[in-house]
Amino acid sequence: MSGDEKSPPPPQEGVVLTPEQLKRRRARNIAIAGLLGFLAVLFYVVTIVKLGPNVLNRPL
């Protein structure tokens, strides 16, 4: 067997999703990523608000 011959790809094992299921999975992943990003920004803003405006005027 030489290195020039290409063997066919192995058959996929497990569950093979339909294009519609892949589309829904991607939409769900995007929604989860958006929610996580929103929560990160929300926690940041709440932290800054709780620290107050004087946090920037402290001596270094």
C-alpha positions as CSV (number, residue, x, y, z in Angstrom):
1,M,0.0,0.0,0.0
2,S,1.6,3.3,-1.0
3,G,1.0,6.7,0.5
4,D,-0.7,8.0,-2.8
5,E,-3.8,5.9,-2.3
6,K,-6.6,7.7,-0.4
7,S,-8.9,5.5,1.6
8,P,-12.5,6.5,2.1
9,P,-13.3,8.3,5.3
10,P,-14.5,6.1,8.1
11,P,-18.3,5.9,8.5
12,Q,-19.7,8.2,11.2
13,E,-20.6,6.6,14.4
14,G,-23.2,7.8,16.8
15,V,-26.0,10.2,16.1
16,V,-26.0,12.1,12.8
17,L,-28.0,15.4,13.1
18,T,-30.2,16.7,10.3
19,P,-29.5,20.2,8.9
20,E,-32.5,21.5,10.8
21,Q,-31.2,20.2,14.1
22,L,-27.7,21.6,13.4
23,K,-29.4,25.0,12.7
24,R,-31.3,24.9,15.9
25,R,-28.2,23.9,17.9
26,R,-26.3,26.8,16.5
27,A,-29.1,29.2,17.3
28,R,-29.3,27.8,20.9
29,N,-25.5,28.2,21.3
30,I,-25.6,31.8,20.1
31,A,-28.4,32.5,22.5
32,I,-26.4,31.0,25.4
33,A,-23.3,33.0,24.4
34,G,-25.3,36.2,24.3
35,L,-26.8,35.5,27.7
36,L,-23.4,34.8,29.2
37,G,-22.0,38.0,27.7
38,F,-24.9,40.0,29.0
39,L,-24.4,38.6,32.5
40,A,-20.7,39.4,32.5
41,V,-21.4,43.0,31.5
42,L,-24.2,43.2,34.1
43,F,-21.9,42.0,36.9
44,Y,-19.2,44.4,35.8
45,V,-21.6,47.4,35.8
46,V,-23.1,46.4,39.2
47,T,-19.6,46.1,40.7
48,I,-18.7,49.6,39.4
49,V,-21.9,51.1,40.7
50,K,-21.5,49.5,44.1
51,L,-17.9,50.8,44.4
52,G,-19.1,54.3,43.7
53,P,-17.6,57.2,41.7
54,N,-14.7,57.7,44.2
55,V,-13.0,54.5,43.2
56,L,-11.2,56.4,40.4
57,N,-10.0,59.3,42.7
58,R,-8.0,57.2,45.1
59,P,-4.3,57.9,45.7
60,L,-1.9,55.4,44.1
